[in-house]
Amino acid sequence: MRAVRLSPAALAVTLCSLYCALVVWRAGNVEELIRPHTAGPLGYDGQFTAWIAADPIGAERRIGNLCRHPTLGYAYDRALHRQIGQLFGCEQPAYRYQRILSAAIARLLSFGQIALIPYAILLTNLVMLGLGTAALAELLRMARASAWYSLVYGLFGGIFFAVRASTTEPLAYGLALIALLALQRRQFGWSAALFALAALAKEVTLLMAAGAALALLLSRQWRTGLLIGFSALTPFLAWQVILWTWLGSFGVGSGGAGATPFEIVPYNGIWRIFEFGVAPITVAFALIPIIFGMIPSLWALWRSGRDLLCGKWTLYSLLLFTNAAIIPFTPRSTFAEPFGLVRFLPGLVISLLLYAAHFKLRRPLRYSTMWLLFGVLFLA
């Protein structure tokens, strides 16, 4: 009788399924998956996906009504909402609508039945957690590294716990990883289409597409490079135009309610945490991004920058550079919120793993497992 071999993808999906089942059992309802009890009064990202899936047109008003003038109050009005939102950091519907793919899939899978939407989001994310981990495992095998390092991604807080919180990272990065695998197999049409879908799931995956397109262009594969670049960017830009025409603003930005803008001075978002005061809690909140974000990104920029200066314009050097280059300019609001930070890092995690595997760097591969410690913060 043939033995069943356990794979990294199967292990990640099994553990995540058990964890989500435990969360639902403890809470007594599946709503905990789309609006965790730890979320603030405005809720969290998963609930906006669920609202849009339940009511694609009317969710605009529901999201907008989370923001009201602290003394005047008002019935939702688009123009007034934009003005007040700029002053008080309120939710902007266009920002939530730009990550439309997850909501669209949830609506299709649930047949528009509101009660089924949380299950549809969970199913989508679990499937994409498995497919993304499997794609990364195959890419690692192609680089002659252990496929089990793919668990650094599969169990990483920004992916594993994103399934629990019904956010879009498992879908977005799962698609991006499958796109990378298709690219390595020279299935360029599939790769382009998957990168385009990933961007509609979460815009930051455009950094993955940019790294891939640049690598192709710099290796004089003009046609394929332009195909990947334009295919990923065009649907995203078209959707931004639709959002601007419909909602009066683009969706691109640094976050939802309470978000601060991207920084100009590198890593200033970390040092600005101390604007809240110097106390043990602020020191702890600063150490987390330093250890898990700043140090890995500095190493990544050093290694990839050195490669690029030496003319080594490989796919994995450019992927590492594009995903690391944004980290120094991360907003304070992202650096100061551990779950926001961990959801911002999967691109760096993926690109560092693939870079280290490709160049046979065993020490960075071993050190990458430290990212799993970050997940301990979210066991709730």
TILUMGU-312955 format. One record per residue (C-alpha): residue in one letter; chain; x, y, z. Coordinates in nm, 2 decimals. Layout:
+------+-------+--------+--------+--------+
: resn : chain :     c1 :     c2 :     c3 :
+------+-------+--------+--------+--------+
:    A :     A :      X :      Y :      Z :
...
+------+-------+--------+--------+--------+
//
This chain:
+------+-------+--------+--------+--------+
: resn : chain :     c1 :     c2 :     c3 :
+------+-------+--------+--------+--------+
:    M :     A :   0.00 :   0.00 :   0.00 :
:    R :     A :   0.14 :   0.33 :  -0.11 :
:    A :     A :   0.23 :   0.57 :   0.18 :
:    V :     A :   0.08 :   0.92 :   0.18 :
:    R :     A :   0.35 :   1.18 :   0.18 :
:    L :     A :   0.29 :   1.50 :   0.38 :
:    S :     A :   0.37 :   1.82 :   0.18 :
:    P :     A :   0.43 :   2.17 :   0.31 :
:    A :     A :   0.11 :   2.29 :   0.15 :
:    A :     A :  -0.10 :   2.02 :   0.31 :
:    L :     A :   0.05 :   2.08 :   0.65 :
:    A :     A :   0.00 :   2.46 :   0.62 :
:    V :     A :  -0.37 :   2.42 :   0.51 :
:    T :     A :  -0.44 :   2.16 :   0.78 :
:    L :     A :  -0.30 :   2.37 :   1.06 :
:    C :     A :  -0.47 :   2.68 :   0.94 :
:    S :     A :  -0.81 :   2.50 :   0.90 :
:    L :     A :  -0.78 :   2.36 :   1.26 :
:    Y :     A :  -0.69 :   2.71 :   1.39 :
:    C :     A :  -0.98 :   2.87 :   1.21 :
:    A :     A :  -1.22 :   2.60 :   1.34 :
:    L :     A :  -1.09 :   2.67 :   1.69 :
:    V :     A :  -1.15 :   3.04 :   1.65 :
:    V :     A :  -1.51 :   2.99 :   1.53 :
:    W :     A :  -1.58 :   2.74 :   1.81 :
:    R :     A :  -1.44 :   2.97 :   2.08 :
:    A :     A :  -1.64 :   3.27 :   1.94 :
:    G :     A :  -1.95 :   3.07 :   1.88 :
:    N :     A :  -2.01 :   3.22 :   1.54 :
:    V :     A :  -1.83 :   3.25 :   1.20 :
:    E :     A :  -1.85 :   3.63 :   1.21 :
:    E :     A :  -1.53 :   3.63 :   1.42 :
:    L :     A :  -1.34 :   3.55 :   1.10 :
:    I :     A :  -1.45 :   3.87 :   0.93 :
:    R :     A :  -1.45 :   4.10 :   1.23 :
:    P :     A :  -1.21 :   3.98 :   1.50 :
:    H :     A :  -1.30 :   4.07 :   1.86 :
:    T :     A :  -0.96 :   4.24 :   1.88 :
:    A :     A :  -1.06 :   4.49 :   1.60 :
:    G :     A :  -1.13 :   4.85 :   1.70 :
:    P :     A :  -1.47 :   5.02 :   1.66 :
:    L :     A :  -1.43 :   5.05 :   1.29 :
:    G :     A :  -1.37 :   4.68 :   1.25 :
:    Y :     A :  -1.11 :   4.53 :   1.02 :
:    D :     A :  -1.03 :   4.47 :   0.65 :
:    G :     A :  -1.22 :   4.14 :   0.63 :
:    Q :     A :  -1.55 :   4.29 :   0.71 :
:    F :     A :  -1.52 :   4.54 :   0.42 :
:    T :     A :  -1.46 :   4.25 :   0.18 :
:    A :     A :  -1.77 :   4.08 :   0.32 :
:    W :     A :  -1.97 :   4.40 :   0.29 :
:    I :     A :  -1.87 :   4.45 :  -0.07 :
:    A :     A :  -1.94 :   4.09 :  -0.15 :
:    A :     A :  -2.29 :   4.11 :   0.00 :
:    D :     A :  -2.38 :   4.44 :  -0.16 :
:    P :     A :  -2.13 :   4.55 :  -0.43 :
:    I :     A :  -2.30 :   4.89 :  -0.49 :
:    G :     A :  -2.45 :   4.98 :  -0.15 :
:    A :     A :  -2.14 :   4.88 :   0.05 :
:    E :     A :  -1.99 :   5.23 :  -0.04 :
:    R :     A :  -2.25 :   5.40 :   0.19 :
:    R :     A :  -2.19 :   5.14 :   0.47 :
:    I :     A :  -1.82 :   5.19 :   0.46 :
:    G :     A :  -1.86 :   5.57 :   0.44 :
:    N :     A :  -2.10 :   5.58 :   0.73 :
:    L :     A :  -1.82 :   5.46 :   0.96 :
:    C :     A :  -1.68 :   5.81 :   0.94 :
:    R :     A :  -1.88 :   6.10 :   1.08 :
:    H :     A :  -1.78 :   6.45 :   1.19 :
:    P :     A :  -1.71 :   6.41 :   1.57 :
:    T :     A :  -1.95 :   6.69 :   1.66 :
:    L :     A :  -2.17 :   6.76 :   1.35 :
:    G :     A :  -2.25 :   6.41 :   1.22 :
:    Y :     A :  -2.39 :   6.38 :   0.87 :
:    A :     A :  -2.58 :   6.16 :   0.64 :
:    Y :     A :  -2.33 :   6.00 :   0.40 :
:    D :     A :  -2.23 :   6.23 :   0.12 :
:    R :     A :  -1.94 :   6.15 :  -0.11 :
:    A :     A :  -1.79 :   6.50 :  -0.14 :
:    L :     A :  -1.83 :   6.58 :   0.23 :
:    H :     A :  -1.70 :   6.24 :   0.32 :
:    R :     A :  -1.37 :   6.30 :   0.13 :
:    Q :     A :  -1.32 :   6.64 :   0.30 :
:    I :     A :  -1.39 :   6.51 :   0.65 :
:    G :     A :  -1.19 :   6.19 :   0.58 :
:    Q :     A :  -0.88 :   6.40 :   0.50 :
:    L :     A :  -0.91 :   6.58 :   0.83 :
:    F :     A :  -1.00 :   6.29 :   1.06 :
:    G :     A :  -0.85 :   5.99 :   0.88 :
:    C :     A :  -1.17 :   5.81 :   0.81 :
:    E :     A :  -1.24 :   5.51 :   0.59 :
:    Q :     A :  -1.23 :   5.58 :   0.22 :
:    P :     A :  -1.46 :   5.35 :   0.01 :
:    A :     A :  -1.24 :   5.36 :  -0.29 :
:    Y :     A :  -0.94 :   5.23 :  -0.09 :
:    R :     A :  -1.15 :   4.93 :   0.02 :
:    Y :     A :  -1.30 :   4.87 :  -0.33 :
:    Q :     A :  -0.97 :   4.86 :  -0.51 :
:    R :     A :  -0.90 :   4.51 :  -0.37 :
:    I :     A :  -1.21 :   4.39 :  -0.55 :
:    L :     A :  -1.11 :   4.03 :  -0.65 :
:    S :     A :  -1.16 :   3.87 :  -0.31 :
:    A :     A :  -1.51 :   4.02 :  -0.27 :
:    A :     A :  -1.60 :   3.92 :  -0.63 :
:    I :     A :  -1.50 :   3.56 :  -0.58 :
:    A :     A :  -1.68 :   3.54 :  -0.24 :
:    R :     A :  -2.00 :   3.67 :  -0.41 :
:    L :     A :  -1.97 :   3.41 :  -0.68 :
:    L :     A :  -1.90 :   3.12 :  -0.44 :
:    S :     A :  -2.18 :   3.22 :  -0.20 :
:    F :     A :  -2.43 :   3.28 :  -0.48 :
:    G :     A :  -2.50 :   3.62 :  -0.32 :
:    Q :     A :  -2.62 :   3.45 :   0.00 :
:    I :     A :  -2.50 :   3.68 :   0.28 :
:    A :     A :  -2.48 :   3.40 :   0.54 :
:    L :     A :  -2.24 :   3.20 :   0.31 :
:    I :     A :  -2.00 :   3.49 :   0.24 :
:    P :     A :  -1.77 :   3.43 :   0.55 :
:    Y :     A :  -1.74 :   3.07 :   0.45 :
:    A :     A :  -1.67 :   3.16 :   0.08 :
:    I :     A :  -1.39 :   3.40 :   0.19 :
:    L :     A :  -1.24 :   3.13 :   0.42 :
:    L :     A :  -1.25 :   2.87 :   0.15 :
:    T :     A :  -1.09 :   3.10 :  -0.10 :
:    N :     A :  -0.81 :   3.19 :   0.14 :
:    L :     A :  -0.74 :   2.83 :   0.25 :
:    V :     A :  -0.72 :   2.71 :  -0.12 :
:    M :     A :  -0.49 :   2.99 :  -0.21 :
:    L :     A :  -0.28 :   2.93 :   0.10 :
:    G :     A :  -0.23 :   2.58 :  -0.02 :
:    L :     A :  -0.17 :   2.67 :  -0.38 :
:    G :     A :   0.07 :   2.95 :  -0.29 :
:    T :     A :   0.27 :   2.73 :  -0.06 :
:    A :     A :   0.28 :   2.45 :  -0.32 :
:    A :     A :   0.40 :   2.69 :  -0.59 :
:    L :     A :   0.68 :   2.83 :  -0.36 :
:    A :     A :   0.78 :   2.47 :  -0.27 :
:    E :     A :   0.81 :   2.39 :  -0.64 :
:    L :     A :   1.02 :   2.70 :  -0.70 :
:    L :     A :   1.25 :   2.61 :  -0.42 :
:    R :     A :   1.29 :   2.26 :  -0.56 :
:    M :     A :   1.38 :   2.41 :  -0.90 :
:    A :     A :   1.65 :   2.60 :  -0.71 :
:    R :     A :   1.76 :   2.27 :  -0.55 :
:    A :     A :   1.66 :   2.39 :  -0.20 :
:    S :     A :   1.44 :   2.21 :   0.05 :
:    A :     A :   1.07 :   2.25 :  -0.03 :
:    W :     A :   1.00 :   2.27 :   0.34 :
:    Y :     A :   1.13 :   2.62 :   0.36 :
:    S :     A :   0.80 :   2.71 :   0.19 :
:    L :     A :   0.65 :   2.68 :   0.53 :
:    V :     A :   0.82 :   3.01 :   0.62 :
:    Y :     A :   0.56 :   3.15 :   0.39 :
:    G :     A :   0.28 :   2.91 :   0.46 :
:    L :     A :   0.29 :   2.96 :   0.84 :
:    F :     A :   0.40 :   3.33 :   0.82 :
:    G :     A :   0.17 :   3.56 :   1.02 :
:    G :     A :   0.09 :   3.78 :   0.72 :
:    I :     A :  -0.05 :   3.48 :   0.53 :
:    F :     A :  -0.15 :   3.22 :   0.80 :
:    F :     A :  -0.33 :   3.47 :   1.02 :
:    A :     A :  -0.46 :   3.66 :   0.73 :
:    V :     A :  -0.67 :   3.36 :   0.65 :
:    R :     A :  -0.81 :   3.38 :   1.00 :
:    A :     A :  -0.89 :   3.75 :   0.96 :
:    S :     A :  -1.03 :   3.71 :   0.60 :
:    T :     A :  -0.79 :   3.96 :   0.45 :
:    T :     A :  -0.67 :   3.95 :   0.09 :
:    E :     A :  -0.30 :   3.85 :   0.13 :
:    P :     A :  -0.34 :   3.47 :   0.08 :
:    L :     A :  -0.53 :   3.53 :  -0.24 :
:    A :     A :  -0.30 :   3.80 :  -0.37 :
:    Y :     A :   0.03 :   3.64 :  -0.29 :
:    G :     A :  -0.09 :   3.29 :  -0.38 :
:    L :     A :  -0.17 :   3.42 :  -0.73 :
:    A :     A :   0.17 :   3.60 :  -0.75 :
:    L :     A :   0.35 :   3.28 :  -0.66 :
:    I :     A :   0.17 :   3.08 :  -0.92 :
:    A :     A :   0.25 :   3.36 :  -1.17 :
:    L :     A :   0.62 :   3.32 :  -1.08 :
:    L :     A :   0.60 :   2.95 :  -1.13 :
:    A :     A :   0.43 :   2.99 :  -1.46 :
:    L :     A :   0.70 :   3.24 :  -1.56 :
:    Q :     A :   0.98 :   2.99 :  -1.47 :
:    R :     A :   0.80 :   2.73 :  -1.68 :
:    R :     A :   0.79 :   2.98 :  -1.97 :
:    Q :     A :   0.41 :   2.99 :  -1.96 :
:    F :     A :   0.41 :   3.37 :  -2.02 :
:    G :     A :   0.04 :   3.42 :  -2.10 :
:    W :     A :  -0.07 :   3.25 :  -1.78 :
:    S :     A :   0.20 :   3.44 :  -1.58 :
:    A :     A :   0.07 :   3.77 :  -1.71 :
:    A :     A :  -0.29 :   3.69 :  -1.64 :
:    L :     A :  -0.21 :   3.58 :  -1.28 :
:    F :     A :  -0.01 :   3.89 :  -1.20 :
:    A :     A :  -0.30 :   4.10 :  -1.32 :
:    L :     A :  -0.54 :   3.91 :  -1.09 :
:    A :     A :  -0.30 :   3.94 :  -0.80 :
:    A :     A :  -0.29 :   4.32 :  -0.84 :
:    L :     A :  -0.67 :   4.33 :  -0.82 :
:    A :     A :  -0.65 :   4.13 :  -0.50 :
:    K :     A :  -0.39 :   4.35 :  -0.34 :
:    E :     A :  -0.20 :   4.63 :  -0.51 :
:    V :     A :   0.14 :   4.57 :  -0.34 :
:    T :     A :   0.18 :   4.25 :  -0.55 :
:    L :     A :   0.26 :   4.49 :  -0.84 :
:    L :     A :   0.61 :   4.49 :  -0.69 :
:    M :     A :   0.64 :   4.12 :  -0.78 :
:    A :     A :   0.52 :   4.19 :  -1.13 :
:    A :     A :   0.76 :   4.48 :  -1.16 :
:    G :     A :   1.06 :   4.27 :  -1.05 :
:    A :     A :   0.97 :   4.00 :  -1.31 :
:    A :     A :   0.91 :   4.25 :  -1.59 :
:    L :     A :   1.24 :   4.43 :  -1.52 :
:    A :     A :   1.43 :   4.11 :  -1.52 :
:    L :     A :   1.29 :   4.02 :  -1.86 :
:    L :     A :   1.35 :   4.36 :  -2.00 :
:    L :     A :   1.71 :   4.38 :  -1.88 :
:    S :     A :   1.78 :   4.04 :  -2.03 :
:    R :     A :   1.65 :   4.18 :  -2.36 :
:    Q :     A :   1.33 :   3.97 :  -2.36 :
:    W :     A :   1.15 :   4.28 :  -2.46 :
:    R :     A :   0.82 :   4.13 :  -2.58 :
:    T :     A :   0.77 :   3.91 :  -2.27 :
:    G :     A :   0.88 :   4.18 :  -2.03 :
:    L :     A :   0.63 :   4.43 :  -2.18 :
:    L :     A :   0.36 :   4.16 :  -2.18 :
:    I :     A :   0.41 :   4.09 :  -1.80 :
:    G :     A :   0.44 :   4.46 :  -1.71 :
:    F :     A :   0.15 :   4.59 :  -1.91 :
:    S :     A :  -0.08 :   4.30 :  -1.84 :
:    A :     A :  -0.03 :   4.34 :  -1.46 :
:    L :     A :  -0.07 :   4.72 :  -1.46 :
:    T :     A :  -0.34 :   4.78 :  -1.72 :
:    P :     A :  -0.64 :   4.62 :  -1.54 :
:    F :     A :  -0.53 :   4.77 :  -1.21 :
:    L :     A :  -0.52 :   5.12 :  -1.37 :
:    A :     A :  -0.85 :   5.07 :  -1.55 :
:    W :     A :  -1.01 :   4.97 :  -1.22 :
:    Q :     A :  -0.86 :   5.29 :  -1.06 :
:    V :     A :  -1.02 :   5.50 :  -1.33 :
:    I :     A :  -1.36 :   5.33 :  -1.27 :
:    L :     A :  -1.32 :   5.40 :  -0.89 :
:    W :     A :  -1.24 :   5.76 :  -0.96 :
:    T :     A :  -1.53 :   5.80 :  -1.20 :
:    W :     A :  -1.77 :   5.63 :  -0.96 :
:    L :     A :  -1.65 :   5.72 :  -0.61 :
:    G :     A :  -1.47 :   6.04 :  -0.69 :
:    S :     A :  -1.12 :   5.92 :  -0.58 :
:    F :     A :  -0.85 :   5.67 :  -0.66 :
:    G :     A :  -0.81 :   5.38 :  -0.43 :
:    V :     A :  -0.43 :   5.39 :  -0.40 :
:    G :     A :  -0.31 :   5.50 :  -0.06 :
:    S :     A :  -0.13 :   5.39 :   0.25 :
:    G :     A :  -0.43 :   5.25 :   0.43 :
:    G :     A :  -0.77 :   5.29 :   0.58 :
:    A :     A :  -0.89 :   5.49 :   0.88 :
:    G :     A :  -0.60 :   5.63 :   1.09 :
:    A :     A :  -0.34 :   5.55 :   0.83 :
:    T :     A :  -0.04 :   5.78 :   0.79 :
:    P :     A :   0.13 :   5.85 :   0.45 :
:    F :     A :   0.43 :   5.68 :   0.32 :
:    E :     A :   0.75 :   5.83 :   0.46 :
:    I :     A :   1.02 :   6.02 :   0.26 :
:    V :     A :   1.31 :   5.96 :   0.51 :
:    P :     A :   1.40 :   5.59 :   0.52 :
:    Y :     A :   1.27 :   5.40 :   0.82 :
:    N :     A :   1.13 :   5.72 :   0.96 :
:    G :     A :   0.81 :   5.53 :   1.02 :
:    I :     A :   0.98 :   5.33 :   1.29 :
:    W :     A :   1.14 :   5.63 :   1.47 :
:    R :     A :   0.81 :   5.81 :   1.46 :
:    I :     A :   0.66 :   5.54 :   1.68 :
:    F :     A :   0.83 :   5.73 :   1.97 :
:    E :     A :   0.60 :   6.03 :   1.90 :
:    F :     A :   0.36 :   5.84 :   2.13 :
:    G :     A :   0.62 :   5.87 :   2.41 :
:    V :     A :   0.92 :   5.67 :   2.53 :
:    A :     A :   0.79 :   5.38 :   2.74 :
:    P :     A :   0.84 :   5.01 :   2.75 :
:    I :     A :   0.53 :   4.96 :   2.52 :
:    T :     A :   0.66 :   5.20 :   2.25 :
:    V :     A :   1.01 :   5.04 :   2.27 :
:    A :     A :   0.85 :   4.70 :   2.21 :
:    F :     A :   0.64 :   4.83 :   1.92 :
:    A :     A :   0.96 :   4.98 :   1.77 :
:    L :     A :   1.17 :   4.66 :   1.82 :
:    I :     A :   0.92 :   4.45 :   1.63 :
:    P :     A :   0.96 :   4.63 :   1.30 :
:    I :     A :   1.33 :   4.67 :   1.35 :
:    I :     A :   1.38 :   4.29 :   1.40 :
:    F :     A :   1.13 :   4.16 :   1.14 :
:    G :     A :   1.13 :   4.44 :   0.89 :
:    M :     A :   1.42 :   4.68 :   0.90 :
:    I :     A :   1.71 :   4.43 :   0.94 :
:    P :     A :   1.59 :   4.18 :   0.67 :
:    S :     A :   1.52 :   4.47 :   0.43 :
:    L :     A :   1.86 :   4.62 :   0.49 :
:    W :     A :   2.03 :   4.29 :   0.41 :
:    A :     A :   1.80 :   4.24 :   0.11 :
:    L :     A :   1.89 :   4.59 :  -0.03 :
:    W :     A :   2.26 :   4.53 :   0.03 :
:    R :     A :   2.26 :   4.20 :  -0.15 :
:    S :     A :   2.03 :   4.29 :  -0.44 :
:    G :     A :   2.19 :   4.63 :  -0.48 :
:    R :     A :   2.53 :   4.48 :  -0.50 :
:    D :     A :   2.41 :   4.23 :  -0.77 :
:    L :     A :   2.25 :   4.51 :  -0.98 :
:    L :     A :   2.56 :   4.72 :  -0.96 :
:    C :     A :   2.76 :   4.42 :  -1.08 :
:    G :     A :   2.53 :   4.37 :  -1.37 :
:    K :     A :   2.36 :   4.05 :  -1.22 :
:    W :     A :   2.01 :   4.14 :  -1.33 :
:    T :     A :   1.86 :   3.81 :  -1.24 :
:    L :     A :   1.49 :   3.75 :  -1.17 :
:    Y :     A :   1.55 :   3.68 :  -0.80 :
:    S :     A :   1.78 :   3.98 :  -0.75 :
:    L :     A :   1.53 :   4.21 :  -0.90 :
:    L :     A :   1.24 :   4.06 :  -0.71 :
:    L :     A :   1.44 :   4.10 :  -0.39 :
:    F :     A :   1.52 :   4.46 :  -0.47 :
:    T :     A :   1.17 :   4.57 :  -0.57 :
:    N :     A :   1.01 :   4.41 :  -0.26 :
:    A :     A :   1.28 :   4.54 :  -0.02 :
:    A :     A :   1.29 :   4.89 :  -0.16 :
:    I :     A :   0.95 :   4.98 :  -0.03 :
:    I :     A :   1.01 :   4.88 :   0.33 :
:    P :     A :   1.22 :   5.19 :   0.43 :
:    F :     A :   0.93 :   5.41 :   0.33 :
:    T :     A :   0.66 :   5.21 :   0.51 :
:    P :     A :   0.41 :   5.44 :   0.69 :
:    R :     A :   0.43 :   5.48 :   1.07 :
:    S :     A :   0.08 :   5.34 :   1.10 :
:    T :     A :   0.19 :   5.02 :   0.94 :
:    F :     A :   0.51 :   4.99 :   1.14 :
:    A :     A :   0.32 :   5.06 :   1.47 :
:    E :     A :   0.06 :   4.79 :   1.41 :
:    P :     A :   0.21 :   4.44 :   1.43 :
:    F :     A :  -0.06 :   4.28 :   1.22 :
:    G :     A :  -0.05 :   4.56 :   0.96 :
:    L :     A :   0.33 :   4.52 :   0.94 :
:    V :     A :   0.32 :   4.14 :   0.90 :
:    R :     A :   0.06 :   4.17 :   0.63 :
:    F :     A :   0.30 :   4.41 :   0.45 :
:    L :     A :   0.60 :   4.17 :   0.45 :
:    P :     A :   0.50 :   3.86 :   0.25 :
:    G :     A :   0.66 :   4.00 :  -0.07 :
:    L :     A :   0.99 :   4.04 :   0.12 :
:    V :     A :   0.96 :   3.69 :   0.27 :
:    I :     A :   0.89 :   3.53 :  -0.07 :
:    S :     A :   1.17 :   3.71 :  -0.25 :
:    L :     A :   1.43 :   3.66 :   0.02 :
:    L :     A :   1.35 :   3.28 :   0.03 :
:    L :     A :   1.38 :   3.25 :  -0.35 :
:    Y :     A :   1.69 :   3.46 :  -0.36 :
:    A :     A :   1.87 :   3.27 :  -0.09 :
:    A :     A :   1.77 :   2.94 :  -0.25 :
:    H :     A :   1.88 :   3.04 :  -0.60 :
:    F :     A :   2.22 :   3.16 :  -0.48 :
:    K :     A :   2.27 :   2.87 :  -0.24 :
:    L :     A :   2.28 :   3.09 :   0.07 :
:    R :     A :   2.21 :   2.85 :   0.35 :
:    R :     A :   2.25 :   3.09 :   0.64 :
:    P :     A :   1.98 :   3.34 :   0.52 :
:    L :     A :   1.75 :   3.04 :   0.45 :
:    R :     A :   1.80 :   2.92 :   0.81 :
:    Y :     A :   1.76 :   3.27 :   0.96 :
:    S :     A :   1.44 :   3.31 :   0.76 :
:    T :     A :   1.26 :   3.07 :   0.99 :
:    M :     A :   1.28 :   3.35 :   1.26 :
:    W :     A :   0.99 :   3.51 :   1.08 :
:    L :     A :   0.77 :   3.23 :   1.21 :
:    L :     A :   0.83 :   3.38 :   1.56 :
:    F :     A :   0.64 :   3.69 :   1.45 :
:    G :     A :   0.32 :   3.48 :   1.43 :
:    V :     A :   0.32 :   3.41 :   1.81 :
:    L :     A :   0.20 :   3.77 :   1.85 :
:    F :     A :  -0.13 :   3.68 :   1.68 :
:    L :     A :  -0.23 :   3.37 :   1.86 :
:    A :     A :  -0.57 :   3.50 :   1.98 :
+------+-------+--------+--------+--------+
//
